[in-house]
Amino acid sequence: MRHILLFSLVAVAFVAASPARPILRSKRGTASKLNEFATSIGTTAYHATNLLRRQDQPASDAVTADPLDPLSAAQKAAVEQAVKDLEKPFGNAAIWKEAIDFDKERGDAHENRNFYQILALLQEAENSSQTVISPKLIGGGSPSPQDQVNTAPTIGKALQYLQVYPARFKQPQASDPAKSLVQLSLEPQQTIASFGGSGAWWPHYLKDFPPEQQKNLSTLLFSEDWLHLSGYRFNLGGSGGVEDSVYVSTPARGVESFMTTDGTYDWTRDPGSVYFLKAASDAKLASITAFVNSIPSALTESKRPCGNALNASNIPQYMTYLTDTLSHLTSNGFKIDYISPMNEPHNDFGACAQEGMSVDKTLRAELFENLRAYLKASPSLTVQSIKIMGDESSQIASNAFPDYPSWLPQAISSNHIDALAVHMYDFPDDATLLNYRQLVINSSLPSPPPPIKQTEISSFRSAKGLHASYGSTGPKRMAPEYDPGINSALDMARMIWQWLTLVNAESWDWWTLLSNMMPCYPSTIPASNCDFSPDHGYNDALLYISPAYPETKDYNFYFTKRFWVFRHFSHFLRPGAVRYDVPNEILPYGTVAVAAKNVDGVYATIFVNRNVTEQVIRMKLPGEGGEVTNAVQTTDKDDFTAVTVPVAGADGIFNLNLPAKGVLTIQFTVGGAIAAEPAGKRDIVGKADGEIHAKRGTRGRRWWKMR
């Protein structure tokens, strides 16, 4: 089926194309077949969109023939049929396997560079809310307003055919529980490493908080009784101090470097971040990463922690700084498992709203090679054992797709990187993530792919975004909005599902664990603005503090539903857990699920129901003699509430009610293993001490305060 569909659009694209200059060019400058095809896609998108626009007009309206749309009746019929075909749901597991097999037959291990560069350009065009292709772009004539049409939807549909793999991952889904028995697949998938978030940039504020509240926050983040994080990201700052030539405009985002502007070390700097790094270390989290936004200002010609481009001559000094810092931290009892030497390296953050440096894609493999050598040369065995992750690309389609072929194969083949770290700020749809996974596999051959870690995302609006009309549930790009409720939390939950099940990621991190980006002063202003604000504040954190705390002395922590939904994953899927698939075909439309077996033998299945109505499913436990031991749900009304535990019959089958717009986790045991599983490593989680008291606030909000 896939071969027929792909061939059909190739034919349609070329019959629709006019003699036009290319709107997309290969960055390698070669006239490959893929590049020719991509060139014609712009014309096809224009014609198809224009055709659809006319079809939407009332029959009484006169439609003037477009001299720049010289399609014959047969060509118009072909375009129209292509658009209809694009509406068909396809991309189920069988077709996806066929696509992977097809790729293997072609033997394209590292020959996809043009292909992924073209994908990046088209994906970027699709994601634009104002993607306009006018006749001028495709040859001839002067554009007029009626001829300039938004082709983003059609480009999105065309991507389904352009990609070597099916682009819209629309699984057929069931809604009749009597006909669909939910069961775990028997084949084990990846081993879970961690769920976490970063210690940026809130420690700048928390250093001013009373010691009791600093301790309480540590408990909220790391205790088994609360969020129970297993991962933490410690930000190594780049700001040297008052002698820097430029300061970061938002003080909290200019993180104090342990190296001052004159090049000397001062280990007393950034006390707030160090405090919470110690708390994470004391809690014995499974994975703690030191990550860098910018090389220290002292090591740059400009003496600034932003707007710089790393060059080869900087690397030796930078490596010495990193190994010195890691040696100091680990020798003083701080736990560091990974080092990430760059962050969103396509951007130098020249506006200096935060620290940042660019690293050219052709330099990244060399940077990782040097870092490995410097770590191995350290006299500290602990430093020698620290692993390397990278490159923390900001977006999948626009950054990872075109950049990975330039550095990833070399870094993997030379064993200079231990894990692949990436962000998702283009909010990729399911198909893009499937392609991303395949890109990593292709780039790693003949070696196995490295573990994948999604290390940053936040600040998105709801799922009523660009792609809602044609099949994606992805939200809009970053934009102001403050939604501490269940809608934003469900968006986040589906993102976690995407990465665990489509990419087989071993870790998933939220961006910042705490923020002051509330659009209200909750202790002094009526609470309505603290419930939802469509244009102010940001959905950037799991917990919030009042932006007016210096004046009001409001040192409370304000919760979101994201905190509680995240806890389903961080608490019930512990490091070493082995994931099992829950096939989407057997779940009601609008629901997804993640299942895993923890190292203590207890299984957990997390159901995410985005429907506004309760969904009933029938589930069968794996193995024999199974028993459901716990059930917890989060909804608009429930934070983390234990609910009635369903009782399985002798056949292991039971009914389960998935709450409307909610997350439900069940834990269960079985009589024996359901399949051979990879060995996991049991993590040790220590309880943070300190007493916390809850107080119910207005409108159901909750805050945490000292007594």
N, C-alpha and C positions, 0 to 999 in steps of 0.2 A: 504493500500500500504506500509506504513512504517513498519508494523509488518512483512510483507513478505520479504522486503528488509533486515531488521535486521536479521531475521532468516536465510536468504540465506547466508549472510556473515559469520555468526557463523558457519554454516556448512562448507563453503569454508575454513575458517581459520583452522578448526580442521582437515579437510582431508589433507590440505597442510602442516600441522605442522609435523616436524620430532621430534624424541625423543631428545630434546635439553634442556639445562639449561635455565631458564627464563632470558630474557633480561630486564624485568620489574618486580619489586617485590612490593607488597603492603607494604606501610610504617607501617601498623599495623601488618604485618607478618601473615595474614590469607590467606588461599587458597580459596578466594572467587571466584565465577563464573566469575566475571568481571576480576579478576586478571589472571585467567587461559586464558580468552579470550585475554587479552592484551598481555600475553606472546606469544600466537600463532600469534599475528598480525605481530610481527617482522619477523617471518618465512614467512608468507604470503606475506609481502612487498618485501622480498628478491626474492622469487620465481616469483612473478608477475612482478617485475621490470626486472629481468633477462630475463623473457619470452618476455617482450615488447622490450628489447634491441635486442634480437635475431630477432624479427619480423622486426625491422628497418634495418637489414643488407640486402645488395643486395642478390638477389636469387642465384647468382653465388658463393657467399661465402660459404665455407663449415662450418657447425656448429657442433662443437665437442660436443658429449653428456657429460653433467656434472654429474659426479658420486655423487656429493652432491646435485643434483636436481632430486631425484628419483621419479618424478611424473608420474603416469600412464596417458594415453591419456585422460581418463575421468577427472582426477584431473586437468590436464592442461586446459582442456576445461572449467572446473568450475572456475579456476582462471581467465582465459581469459574473461569469461562471467561476472565475478564480476567486472573486470576492465571496461568492456563496460557499465555495469549498473552504475558504478560510474560516467561516463561521462554524464549521463542523467540529465537534469536540474530538480531538485525537491526542495521542501522546501517552497512551497507557503503557503499562510496564512491558507488554510484549513488543510494542513498536519501539520503545526506548532500547530494549535489548537488540532488536534488529538494527537500529542505528549504530550502536556500539560495534556490533559484528561487522557492519558495513565499513566502519572506520578501520577495523583491524585488517580487513581484506585489502584496503587501499594501502596499508602500511605507512600511514602518515604519522610518524612519530613526532617529528619536529618541523614538519613542512606546513604548518597551519598559520604561519605568521600573517600572511596577507589576509587570510580568512578572519582571524580574530581582530585585526585592525579594522577591517570592513564592518564586522559586527559592532565594534565599539562606536564607530561613527553612526551607524544606523540606530543603535540602541540609544545613543545620545540624542539623535533626532526624534526618536519615538518618545523619549522622556520629556521633551520640551513641550510646554503648554501652548507654544506659538510656533509650531513647525509649519512654515509656509513655503510652498514651492510654487513659483510663478512661471509663466511661459518664458520669461527672460532667462531663468536659470536653465531651462532645457532647450533653449535655442529659438531665436527669432522673436521679433515683435517687442512692443513695449507693454509692460504689465499694467493692467487696470484692476481696481479693487475687486470687481466681481470675479476676476480670474485668479486672484491670490487666495488659495484655499489651504486650510489647515489639514495637512496630510498625515499628521501623527497617527491617527487610528489606522490608516491604510498601511503606513510604513510598519506599524506594529504587526499587522496581519501578514504583510509581505515577509517579515522576518521569520514567520513560521516556515516558509518555504526556503528562504535564503540559507538558513542555518543547516549545517550537515545533520544536525540532530533536531527532533521535533521541538518546537519552541514554546508552545503553550501546554504546560503539563496539566491537562484537564482529565483527571481520572474519572471514569464512570463511578458514580456513588449511589448507594442504595438508601432508601428511606423506610422500607418495610421491615421491621425487626423480625417478623415471622419468617422472612425469607433470607435474611442475612445474619449468620451467626458470627460474631466477632471473636476471632482467635488470633493469637500471636503466631507469626511465621516461625518456623523451627530453626532457621539459619541465623546464627549469631552475627551481629554486625560489629561496629567499633566499640572500643572500651572507653567509657567516659573518664575524662581527666579532671575537669573542674567547671564550676560556674562562679563567676566573680564580677568585679568591677574595679574602677580605678580610684586611686587616692588623689585625684586632681579635680578641681583646684581648691576644694573646700578646706583642706587643713590650714590654709591661710587664715580662714575665719575661726576655725575651731581652736586655734592656739589662744584665742581671746576668751574662750568659754571657761566656765568654772571647771575645775578638775573632775568634779563628780559627773558632769555632763560629758566630758571627754571619755570617761570610763564607761558611762552608760551607752554612748555611741558604739564603742568597741564591742560591748555586749550585744547590742542590736545587730551588728554586722556579722559577728563571728560566732556567737553562742549557738549551740545546738537548739536552744529554746526559741531562737529568733530566726534571723535570715540564714544563718548556718552556711556562710560562704565557704567555698573550698578553693577559691582563687582570689588573688589581689594583685593590682598593678600599681607599683610605686614609681612616681615620676621623678627622675633625676633632672633637676632644674638646670637652666643654662644662663640665668641672669647673675652677673658678677657683682653687682652692687652699684653704689652711687657714682663710680667712675665710668660706668658703661656710657657709651655715646648716645644711646637711645634706650628708653625704657618701654616696656610693654604697657600699653595704654590702660589696660585693666590690671591693677596691681596684683590681684590674686593669681593671674595667669602668668605673671613674671616670677617663676619659681626660683628661689635662691639656690644657686649652684654651690657645691662644696669647693669649687675653685673660684676665687675672687678675680676681679678684673686684672689685677697685677700678676696673676698666674700662680699665686700661693694657695694652699689648702686651708680651709677653715671648717673643721668638722662640727662646729656648733651651729652652723647655719641650717635653715629650714626645719626648726624644731617641731612644728606641727606635723609635717609629713613623717618625720622620724618617729614621732610618738605612735602614730598609727601603723607604721611599718613594724615597730616592736610589738604592738598588739596583735598584728597578723602573724608575726613570727611565734609569739607565745602561744597562739591558738593552734600552731602546727598545721597551718593550711597546706594542702597538697601542692599548690603551685603559686609561687610569688615571683612576679616579673618586675625587673627594673627596666623602665622604658624611657626613651630620650626623645624630646621634641626638637632640641637644638644642641649643637656642640656648644660648650661654654664660651661665653663672649670673649674671654681671655685668649682663646685660640683662634679668633677671627681677626682679620685686618681691620674690620669696621668697629670692633669692640661693642657689638650689639648681639642680643640673643634671638634675632629675627631678621628676615630678609637676606639670609646668607645662602650660598650654594657650597656644599662640601666639595672640595677638590682633592686630588690625589696627594698633594703636598701636606694637607691637613691630617691625613689618616694616621701617621705614626704618633703624633702628639695626642690625637683623639684616643687612640688605642691605649696609650699610656695612662691617660686620665681615667678611662673606663676601668682598666685593671687595677689601678691604684684605689679607685673608689670601691670597687667590689671587694678588694682585699680588706679595706678598712671596715666595711659593713659586716662582712662575714666573720672577720676576726673578733668583732665585738658582739657576736651572738645573733645578728640579724640573718634571717633565712632568705636567700636569693636562689631561685631555681633556674630562671631564664634571664637573659639580657636581650633587649630589643634596641638596636642602635640607631634607628631612624623611625620617623612617624609621618605618614602621608607625604612621602618624599617627592611627589610631583609639585609640591607647593612650598615656597619659601616663606609664606606668611609675611610678605613685605610690608603690609599695613601695620604690623606689630600690634595687632589686637591680642595676639598670643605668641608664645615662642614657636619658632619653626625654622627649618632649613630644608632646602631641596637637595636631592641626591640623584644625579642623572642615572637613568636605568643602566647605562653601560658601565657605571662605577660600582653598582651594588654588589656584584659577585666579588669584586676585589675587596670591598669593605668587609664582607663576611669572611673572606679568606684570611685577611689580616687579623680580624677579631679572633678567629679560631686559633691562629698562631700565637697571639699574645696571651690568650687564656691558657693555652697549653704550656707556655713558657713561664707562667707564674710559679713562684716557689710554694704557693698555697695549693694544697690538694683540693680544697673546697672550691677555689676559684677555677681550677682546672676542670672541675666537674660541672660547672655552670653551662647550661645549654643556650643555644642561639635561636632566636626566632626573628622573622621579618617577612615582608618588607613593610607591613602595615599600610598597604595601599588603601586610599580612601574609598574608591568605588570599584565595582566589579567590571562593568562593561567599559568604562572610559579609562581605567588605570590598569587593572590586572590583565585584562584580555590583551591589550597591545604591548604591555611592558614585560610580562613574565618570560616570553621567549628570549628576551635579551639577557636575562640573568639567571633564571631559575634552573634550567638544565645544567648549567655549569656549577651552580651552588650545590645542587643535589648530587651530581656525579662525583664531585670532589669532597662530599661530606662536610660541607662548611655551614650547613644550616640543619637544625634539628626539628623545627616546626614552622609551618607557614602561617603567618599572622596577617589578617586582612580585616578591613572595615566594610560596611555595607551602606554607605551614604548615598548610593543611587537607588536604594530600596529595591533590589532586584526581584523580579518575579521568579516563579518556580523554574521556568525553562532556562533562564539565564544562569541560575545556580546549578542546574544539571550540566549545562555547558561548562561552567566554571570547574566543576568536579572533573569533567573529562579533560579539560585543559591541563589541570594539575597532573592527571594520570599520564597524558601524552608527553608532558614536559619532563616527566621523571624517568621515562623508559631509557634503559632497561631496568632501572632500579624501581623498587616500590615507591609509591608517593609518600611524602612526609605527612605527619599528622597536621590537620588543619584546625586553626583556632580563629573563631570570629571574635575580635578583641575590642570592637567599639561600635556602638550605634546609640542614637538618642534623638530627641528634638524633632520628632515627626508629628504631622497632623494625622487626623483619623483616616480610615480606609475609604473615605468617600473621595478618593483622589483620582488621578489622571486615568488610571486603567480600569476603573470600575465598570465602564460600559462595554468592555470587551474582554473580561475574564480574569484580570488580575485582582488580587485583594491587597496589593501593596499600597501603602499610604503615600501622601505627597512628599515632596522633598522637605528639607528642613525649613521650618517656618514658625513664627511665634504662635504659640497656643499653650494654654495651661489646662490640662485635663488630668486631675488626680483620680478619676473614676475608672470604671470597668472597661470603657471603650478603648482607651489607650492601652490598658493592660492586656486586652485580648489581641490587639495588634502586635504587641511585644511577644505574646505567647506563640502566635503563629510564626513569627520570625525565628524563634527558637526551634520550633518544629521544622521549619525549612532547613536550617543548618544541620540539625541532628539527623534528619531522615533523607534529604536530597543530596547533601554534601558529605555526610558522615563525619561532620566535625566532632572533635573530641572535647572541645571547650567552647563556651559561649559567655562573653562578657558584655555587660552593660557599660556605658561610658562612665558617667560619674555617679557615685553612690549617694551623694548629698549635694544640694544646691540651694542658693538663695534666690533663684529666679522665679519667685512667686509674684503674682500681680497684685498682691495685697499685703497689708500688715495685720496678720490674723488676730493679734491681741488688742488692736485698737480700732479696727475698721469692721463694719458689718461683714458677716461671713459670706455673703452671696458671691463676691468676687473670688473667693477661695474655693468655690465649687467647680467653676469652669470659666475660662476666659478665651474666646476665640482668637484674639489678636494681641494678647499681652502675656508675658511670661514664656517659659519654655518647658516642654516635657523632657527635661534633660536628666532627671534624677529619680531615685527610688524614695528618698527622704528629702524633706525641705526644712530650711530654717528661715525665720523672718528676715527680710532684707533690712529691716529697721532695728535689728537686735542691738546695735551699739547705743541707740537712743532709748529704746523701750526696755532694754534688759530682758527681752523675751528669748530665753535660751532653750526653748522647747524644740522638739523634733516633730515635724508634721508628716504623717504617713500618706502614701498613695496606694491605690489598688495594684500598681505595678510591683510594689514591695511584696505584697501578699502572693501575687501570681508568680513572681520570680521565686518565692520560697518553695513553691511546689517542685520546681526543678532543682534548686540548690539543696533542699532538705531531703527529698525523696530519691534523687539520683546522685548517689555519692561517688567519689573517685573510685575507680575500679569496677563500676557497674558495667555490665555488658548489655548493649541495646539489642532489642528484637523488633522487627517491623510489625506494625499493625496495618495491614493493607487498606489503603484508602477506599478501595472498591466496596468494602463491606461496612463502611461507616455512613451515617446520614450526611447528606449534602450540608456543607457549612461546618463540619466537625473534623478535627484531626486528632491523632493520638500518638504518644511516645511511650514505649514500654522498655523496661530494663530489669535485669536481675542484679541485685547488689551483692557485694562480696560476702555478706552475712546470710545469703540464700533467700532473702526476701525480695519478691518481685514488686515493682511499682508500675502502674499504667496511669498516665496523665491524659485526660480527655479535655479538649478545648472546644467548646460549643459556642459559635458566634451567632447562632440563630436567636431570634427574639422569643422563641418558644422552647419549652423543654423537649428533649429528644429521648426516646426510649430505645434501648438496644438490648439484645440478648448476647451474652458473652459466655464463652466456655473457657475454663481454666486449662492450662496445659498440664500434661502429665495426669497422674491419678491422685486421689485423696487430697485435692486442693481445698484451701479455705481462705476466704477473704477475712483479713484481720483488722483493717482500718479503712476508713473512707473520710476524706476531707474535701470541702469545697470552698471556693471563693466566688462571690457574685457581687452584684451592686450592693446587696444588703449584708452579705457575710464576708468577713475578713479572711479567716482561716478556721472554718467551723467544722467540727466533727459531725458527721451525719450517720444515719442508720446504716449499719454494715449489712450488705445483702448476703443471703445464705444460699450457697450453691447446692443443687441437688446431687444425687448420687452420680449423675453423669457429668458433674462439674459445670452445669449450665445455670445461669441466673439472669434475671432482668436487672437492668441498671438504668436509672433516670439521670440523664445529663442535664444539669440546671440550665435554664435559659440564660444566655450571655454570661457564661460562667466557666470555671475550670473545676474539674472533679478528679481527684487522685484516689485510686484504691491500691492498697497493699495486700499481697496474698502470698501464701506458701503453697508448694506442691510436694507431692510425694517423692519426686526424683527429678534429675536434670532432664530438660526437654531436648537438649542437643549438646554436642561437644562445644565447650566454650573456651575462649582464650583466657589465660590466667590473668587475673586482675590484682592490683596491689591495694591492700587495705590501708586506708588512711587513718591517721590518729587525730581526733578532733578534741581539743581541750575546751572545757567550759570557761568562759570569761566570768569573773565574779562581778559583784556590783548589783545593787537592788534597783529595779525600775518599777515605777508605779504608773498605772494607766488612768486616764481621765477622759470620759466621753464628752466631746465638744458639741457645739451646735451643728445641726444638719448632718449628724452622723460622722463628722470628722473626728480624728483621734490624734492626740498629741502625747508626748512622753516628757515627763519633767521630774526634777529632783524633789525630794521631800526633806 
